[in-house]
Amino acid sequence: MATTANIIRLYLKRRPQLLSMVNNGLCNYSALARRLQREIFPNKKSEFAAIKAALLRLARDTGRADVDWERGVERILRSSTVEIRSDVCVVSSKGGIGVPVIATSNSKSGVMSVVDASYAKDLKRKGLGVMDGLTLIILCSPRDLQDTPGCVSVILNAIAAEGINVLEFISCHTDTLMIVRNADSVRVYGILSDLIEKSRN
C-alpha cells in the first residue's frame, strides 16, 4: 500500500507548477496541505499532518535537484531563438497531399502536414481536413536540448498559463514546432521571447 508521502510525491510530479512552488518555498505548506487533503483524501481528516510533513520533506529533499533541473532548462533557453511563420494551415490526410510541406508528422491514424495557407482552398476541395488561420512558431535550440529534461514542460506550461492552446506540436531534433491560432501568435511569441530573455539575465 502506498504511503501518504509517495502519493503526494506522485501527485505533485503530475502537477509540475505546484511541484516547482513547493521546491522553491513559494507556497504556504499548511494551505497546500489542506487543499491536497480535499483533493486526494476527501474522507480522511487525519491525513493533514502527514501531507504537510510530506510536502516539507519533498521540498527539503528535492529542492536542490529542482534548482539543477531549472538551470539546465535556462541553459537551453539562453541559446535558443524563436522563428515565426504566419499564414499556415494544418492538413489531415492518409498520405501525401501533392503540395510542398513545411513540416509533417505521421502516426497510425494518419498524416498531419503543415503547409502554406495559399493551398488551403484546393486541399479543401479535395476533401481533406484543413484547419486554417494558423501560425507556426519554431523554437530553435542547441543540441543539448535532447539531453535536458523539462524544456518542453516549461515551454508548454508557460503558454498554457496564459490560457493559450497549442493546436499541434512537433519535436524534430533541436527544433520545437508549435502551431497556434493567428490570434494567439503574438502572445506566444512574446511568452517565448520572455523565457529566453529571462534566461539570459
VOBA-1610 file (N, C-alpha, C; in pm, whole numbers, padded with zeros to 5 digits, always signed):
BEGIN
Met+00084-00119+00000Met+00000+00000+00000Met+00089+00125+00000Ala+00056+00223-00086Ala+00137+00344-00098Ala+00124+00431+00027Thr+00236+00488+00068Thr+00233+00578+00183Thr+00181+00715+00139Thr+00139+00794+00237Thr+00093+00930+00207Thr+00201+01008+00135Ala+00326+00995+00182Ala+00438+01068+00120Ala+00453+01032-00027Asn+00442+00903-00061Asn+00455+00859-00200Asn+00339+00910-00286Ile+00219+00908-00229Ile+00101+00957-00302Ile+00118+01105-00333Ile+00163+01183-00234Ile+00182+01327-00253Ile+00291+01353-00356Arg+00401+01280-00347Arg+00511+01297-00441Arg+00466+01269-00584Leu+00392+01160-00607Leu+00344+01126-00741Leu+00241+01227-00790Tyr+00156+01274-00701Tyr+00055+01373-00739Tyr+00122+01502-00787Leu+00222+01548-00712Leu+00290+01673-00747Leu+00375+01658-00874Lys+00426+01540-00900Lys+00503+01519-01023Lys+00414+01535-01145Arg+00283+01507-01128Arg+00189+01529-01238Arg+00144+01674-01247Arg+00180+01754-01147Arg+00144+01896-01144Arg+00272+01977-01128Pro+00353+01990-01235Pro+00485+02050-01225Pro+00488+02192-01171Gln+00382+02269-01195Gln+00381+02406-01143Gln+00371+02405-00991Leu+00287+02317-00937Leu+00278+02306-00791Leu+00409+02254-00732Leu+00468+02154-00799Leu+00594+02098-00750Leu+00703+02203-00747Ser+00709+02286-00849Ser+00810+02392-00851Ser+00789+02491-00737Met+00664+02523-00707Met+00634+02614-00596Met+00677+02554-00463Val+00651+02424-00446Val+00691+02355-00322Val+00843+02357-00309Asn+00911+02319-00416Asn+01057+02309-00411Asn+01127+02443-00392Asn+01063+02549-00436Asn+01123+02682-00423Asn+01072+02759-00302Gly+00993+02694-00217Gly+00943+02759-00096Gly+00849+02874-00125Leu+00773+02864-00233Leu+00685+02973-00274Leu+00539+02949-00238Cys+00516+02861-00143Cys+00377+02832-00107Cys+00362+02826+00044Asn+00238+02835+00088Asn+00202+02814+00228Asn+00176+02665+00242Tyr+00266+02592+00308Tyr+00257+02446+00315Tyr+00129+02400+00384Ser+00083+02475+00484Ser-00041+02436+00553Ser-00160+02449+00459Ala-00167+02562+00387Ala-00279+02583+00294Ala-00276+02478+00183Leu-00157+02448+00131Leu-00148+02349+00025Leu-00185+02211+00079Ala-00143+02179+00201Ala-00177+02050+00260Ala-00329+02036+00274Arg-00397+02144+00315Arg-00544+02138+00326Arg-00607+02115+00188Arg-00552+02183+00087Arg-00606+02165-00048Arg-00586+02022-00097Leu-00466+01968-00077Leu-00437+01831-00120Leu-00521+01731-00043Gln-00547+01760+00083Gln-00632+01671+00162Gln-00772+01662+00101Arg-00826+01779+00061Arg-00959+01781-00002Arg-00959+01707-00135Glu-00850+01724-00213Glu-00846+01665-00347Glu-00813+01515-00347Ile-00722+01475-00259Ile-00672+01337-00263Ile-00737+01249-00157Phe-00756+01302-00038Phe-00811+01225+00074Phe-00936+01294+00130Pro-01043+01309+00052Pro-01157+01387+00098Pro-01225+01332+00223Asn-01212+01204+00250Asn-01280+01144+00365Asn-01186+01113+00482Lys-01062+01165+00475Lys-00965+01134+00581Lys-00909+01264+00638Lys-00975+01319+00737Lys-00930+01443+00801Lys-00796+01425+00871Ser-00766+01301+00910Ser-00643+01276+00986Ser-00517+01283+00902Glu-00530+01297+00771Glu-00413+01296+00682Glu-00341+01430+00675Phe-00398+01537+00729Phe-00339+01670+00716Phe-00193+01674+00759Ala-00164+01624+00880Ala-00027+01630+00933Ala+00070+01551+00845Ala+00026+01436+00796Ala+00112+01353+00711Ala+00137+01422+00576Ile+00036+01489+00524Ile+00051+01559+00396Ile+00149+01676+00411Lys+00132+01754+00517Lys+00221+01868+00539Lys+00365+01820+00559Ala+00382+01712+00635Ala+00517+01658+00656Ala+00577+01611+00523Ala+00494+01550+00439Ala+00542+01503+00308Ala+00585+01621+00221Leu+00509+01731+00225Leu+00545+01849+00147Leu+00678+01908+00194Leu+00694+01919+00324Leu+00819+01975+00378Leu+00938+01886+00345Arg+00918+01755+00355Arg+01028+01662+00324Arg+01061+01668+00175Leu+00958+01677+00092Leu+00980+01685-00053Leu+01059+01811-00087Ala+01022+01924-00026Ala+01093+02050-00051Ala+01239+02039-00009Arg+01263+01976+00105Arg+01400+01963+00156Arg+01483+01869+00069Asp+01423+01755+00030Asp+01499+01651-00040Asp+01519+01678-00188Thr+01424+01746-00252Thr+01434+01764-00396Thr+01461+01907-00438Gly+01466+01998-00344Gly+01490+02138-00378Gly+01614+02158-00461Arg+01722+02093-00423Arg+01848+02107-00496Arg+01837+02050-00639Ala+01772+01934-00651Ala+01755+01873-00783Ala+01671+01963-00871Asp+01570+02027-00811Asp+01485+02117-00887Asp+01564+02236-00939Val+01652+02290-00857Val+01736+02401-00899Val+01825+02358-01016Asp+01886+02240-01007Asp+01971+02189-01115Asp+01890+02170-01243Trp+01768+02117-01230Trp+01681+02096-01345Trp+01648+02230-01411Glu+01613+02329-01330Glu+01579+02460-01384Glu+01700+02526-01450Arg+01818+02507-01394Arg+01940+02563-01456Arg+01965+02501-01593Gly+01939+02371-01605Gly+01954+02305-01735Gly+01862+02363-01840Val+01736+02386-01800Val+01639+02445-01891Val+01681+02587-01928Glu+01725+02664-01830Glu+01771+02801-01857Glu+01888+02803-01954Arg+01979+02707-01939Arg+02095+02699-02028Arg+02050+02676-02173Ile+01950+02590-02191Ile+01898+02564-02326Ile+01830+02688-02381Leu+01743+02750-02301Leu+01670+02868-02346Leu+01764+02984-02380Arg+01872+02997-02303Arg+01969+03105-02325Arg+02026+03101-02467Ser+02039+02980-02521Ser+02098+02965-02655Ser+01994+02940-02763Ser+01867+02961-02730Ser+01759+02936-02826Ser+01715+03064-02895Thr+01653+03046-03010Thr+01593+03159-03083Thr+01452+03120-03125Val+01372+03222-03156Val+01234+03197-03197Val+01214+03245-03340Glu+01150+03161-03421Glu+01112+03199-03556Glu+00961+03187-03568Ile+00902+03269-03652Ile+00757+03267-03668Ile+00723+03268-03816Arg+00624+03187-03853Arg+00577+03185-03991Arg+00425+03193-03987Ser+00373+03302-04035Ser+00228+03322-04034Ser+00163+03258-04155Asp+00031+03253-04152Asp-00050+03204-04266Asp-00012+03063-04309Val-00024+02971-04214Val-00008+02829-04248Val-00140+02759-04218Cys-00152+02638-04267Cys-00267+02555-04231Cys-00219+02414-04202Val-00302+02340-04131Val-00271+02202-04097Val-00367+02112-04174Val-00312+02012-04241Val-00391+01922-04324Val-00383+01781-04267Ser-00499+01721-04248Ser-00506+01581-04203Ser-00534+01494-04324Ser-00454+01389-04341Ser-00470+01302-04458Ser-00423+01161-04424Lys-00441+01072-04518Lys-00392+00935-04501Lys-00258+00914-04569Gly-00212+01013-04646Gly-00085+01001-04718Gly-00041+01136-04772Gly+00029+01134-04885Gly+00077+01256-04946Gly-00038+01346-04990Ile-00012+01476-04994Ile-00118+01571-05029Ile-00090+01648-05158Gly+00026+01628-05219Gly+00055+01685-05350Gly+00093+01831-05353Val+00128+01888-05238Val+00175+02026-05232Val+00300+02030-05144Pro+00383+02136-05156Pro+00502+02144-05071Pro+00463+02150-04922Val+00537+02076-04842Val+00507+02063-04699Val+00617+02131-04618Ile+00578+02209-04518Ile+00673+02275-04429Ile+00721+02178-04322Ala+00625+02103-04265Ala+00657+02004-04161Ala+00548+01898-04164Thr+00583+01780-04120Thr+00486+01671-04120Thr+00506+01580-03999Ser+00399+01513-03961Ser+00404+01418-03851Ser+00316+01299-03889Asn+00373+01179-03875Asn+00299+01057-03910Asn+00262+00980-03785Ser+00143+00922-03786Ser+00101+00831-03680Ser+00014+00723-03743Lys-00029+00627-03664Lys-00109+00520-03723Lys-00247+00568-03767Ser-00290+00686-03717Ser-00421+00737-03758Ser-00412+00824-03884Gly-00292+00857-03928Gly-00279+00936-04049Gly-00158+01026-04049Val-00163+01128-04137Val-00052+01221-04155Val-00103+01362-04127Met-00027+01437-04051Met-00057+01577-04025Met+00051+01657-04094Ser+00010+01744-04187Ser+00106+01824-04264Ser+00081+01972-04240Val+00190+02047-04223Val+00182+02192-04213Val+00222+02247-04350Val+00132+02326-04409Val+00159+02381-04542Val+00122+02529-04544Asp+00168+02598-04647Asp+00133+02738-04665Asp-00018+02750-04686Ala-00078+02852-04628Ala-00223+02870-04634Ala-00276+02891-04776Ser-00189+02928-04869Ser-00234+02950-05007Ser-00288+02821-05070Tyr-00255+02705-05013Tyr-00304+02577-05068Tyr-00434+02531-05003Ala-00483+02604-04904Ala-00598+02558-04824Ala-00722+02531-04909Lys-00759+02622-04999Lys-00882+02604-05078Lys-00876+02479-05164Asp-00764+02459-05233Asp-00750+02341-05318Asp-00757+02212-05236Leu-00693+02213-05119Leu-00692+02093-05036Leu-00831+02064-04978Lys-00906+02170-04948Lys-01044+02150-04901Lys-01131+02092-05012Arg-01109+02139-05135Arg-01184+02086-05250Arg-01157+01937-05271Lys-01038+01894-05234Lys-01004+01750-05246Lys-01066+01668-05133Gly-01133+01736-05041Gly-01199+01665-04931Gly-01110+01636-04812Leu-00995+01699-04806Leu-00904+01678-04693Leu-00943+01767-04576Gly-00913+01721-04457Gly-00939+01802-04338Gly-00836+01912-04327Val-00881+02037-04334Val-00789+02152-04332Val-00828+02245-04217Met-00732+02276-04134Met-00751+02375-04028Met-00665+02495-04066Asp-00729+02611-04089Asp-00651+02726-04133Asp-00661+02841-04033Gly-00601+02955-04069Gly-00593+03068-03976Gly-00491+03043-03866Leu-00379+02980-03905Leu-00279+02936-03807Leu-00142+02998-03830Thr-00060+02990-03725Thr+00077+03039-03730Thr+00169+02928-03679Leu+00283+02912-03743Leu+00386+02817-03700Leu+00493+02894-03623Ile+00518+02850-03501Ile+00624+02910-03420Ile+00729+02803-03394Ile+00854+02837-03423Ile+00963+02739-03410Ile+01062+02790-03307Leu+01088+02708-03206Leu+01193+02737-03109Leu+01315+02656-03153Cys+01421+02725-03193Cys+01545+02661-03238Cys+01643+02658-03122Ser+01681+02539-03079Ser+01763+02523-02959Ser+01894+02453-02990Pro+01989+02458-02896Pro+02116+02387-02917Pro+02097+02236-02905Arg+02199+02162-02944Arg+02194+02016-02945Arg+02167+01956-02807Asp+02206+02027-02700Asp+02186+01976-02564Asp+02039+01960-02529Leu+01950+02015-02608Leu+01806+02003-02582Leu+01765+01857-02562Gln+01822+01769-02642Gln+01782+01628-02639Gln+01822+01558-02509Asp+01916+01615-02435Asp+01960+01552-02311Asp+01919+01632-02187Thr+01832+01731-02204Thr+01794+01818-02093Thr+01646+01801-02062Pro+01613+01740-01948Pro+01471+01721-01915Pro+01403+01851-01877Gly+01276+01860-01910Gly+01194+01971-01863Gly+01174+02086-01958Cys+01247+02091-02069Cys+01235+02206-02160Cys+01095+02218-02218Val+01044+02109-02272Val+00911+02113-02332Val+00806+02146-02226Ser+00822+02090-02107Ser+00728+02117-01998Ser+00724+02266-01964Val+00840+02328-01952Val+00847+02471-01919Val+00780+02554-02028Ile+00809+02523-02153Ile+00754+02598-02266Ile+00602+02587-02269Leu+00551+02462-02267Leu+00407+02442-02278Leu+00332+02493-02155Asn+00391+02480-02036Asn+00326+02532-01916Asn+00317+02684-01920Ala+00421+02750-01971Ala+00418+02896-01980Ala+00309+02942-02076Ile+00291+02870-02184Ile+00187+02904-02282Ile+00049+02873-02225Ala+00035+02756-02163Ala-00095+02717-02105Ala-00137+02811-01993Ala-00040+02862-01917Ala-00071+02953-01806Ala-00137+03081-01855Glu-00119+03113-01983Glu-00182+03231-02042Glu-00314+03196-02110Gly-00358+03072-02092Gly-00487+03030-02149Gly-00482+03004-02299Ile-00363+02975-02351Ile-00346+02952-02495Ile-00325+02803-02520Asn-00394+02751-02620Asn-00381+02611-02656Asn-00286+02597-02775Val-00190+02507-02764Val-00104+02471-02877Val-00178+02363-02954Leu-00218+02393-03078Leu-00302+02302-03155Leu-00226+02180-03205Glu-00104+02201-03248Glu-00017+02092-03295Glu+00123+02116-03241Phe+00193+02007-03213Phe+00328+02015-03157Phe+00414+01910-03225Ile+00528+01952-03276Ile+00622+01858-03339Ile+00761+01887-03285Ser+00828+01784-03240Ser+00967+01798-03196Ser+01054+01728-03299Cys+01147+01803-03357Cys+01235+01747-03459Cys+01379+01787-03428His+01455+01692-03374His+01595+01715-03338His+01604+01833-03242Thr+01653+01947-03284Thr+01666+02062-03194Thr+01559+02168-03219Asp+01466+02141-03309Asp+01358+02236-03337Asp+01230+02191-03267Thr+01165+02285-03202Thr+01036+02260-03139Thr+00933+02342-03215Leu+00843+02274-03287Leu+00745+02341-03371Leu+00608+02340-03304Met+00547+02457-03296Met+00416+02470-03234Met+00323+02544-03328Ile+00204+02490-03345Ile+00102+02555-03428Ile+00000+02616-03333Val-00026+02746-03352Val-00126+02816-03272Val-00217+02896-03364Arg-00329+02940-03312Arg-00418+03026-03390Arg-00349+03160-03417Asn-00379+03220-03531Asn-00321+03350-03565Asn-00344+03452-03452Ala-00461+03447-03391Ala-00494+03543-03285Ala-00404+03528-03163Asp-00344+03410-03144Asp-00258+03386-03027Asp-00110+03401-03059Ser-00075+03419-03185Ser+00066+03409-03226Ser+00155+03516-03162Val+00107+03639-03154Val+00189+03745-03096Val+00214+03718-02948Arg+00111+03671-02877Arg+00128+03641-02735Arg+00225+03525-02713Val+00214+03421-02795Val+00305+03306-02780Val+00449+03349-02810Tyr+00464+03428-02915Tyr+00599+03479-02947Tyr+00654+03558-02828Gly+00570+03640-02768Gly+00613+03719-02652Gly+00649+03632-02533Ile+00571+03527-02508Ile+00598+03436-02396Ile+00734+03370-02415Leu+00759+03319-02535Leu+00886+03251-02562Leu+01003+03350-02557Ser+00983+03468-02610Ser+01088+03570-02606Ser+01120+03608-02462Asp+01017+03618-02377Asp+01038+03649-02235Asp+01117+03539-02166Leu+01082+03411-02194Leu+01155+03299-02134Leu+01303+03305-02171Ile+01330+03333-02298Ile+01468+03341-02345Ile+01539+03459-02281Glu+01474+03574-02276Glu+01535+03695-02218Glu+01566+03675-02070Lys+01472+03614-01996Lys+01496+03591-01853Lys+01612+03495-01831Ser+01627+03396-01920Ser+01738+03300-01904Ser+01873+03366-01930Arg+01872+03478-02003Arg+01998+03546-02036Arg+02037+03651-01932Asn+01946+03683-01842Asn+01976+03785-01738Asn+02024+03721-01609
//
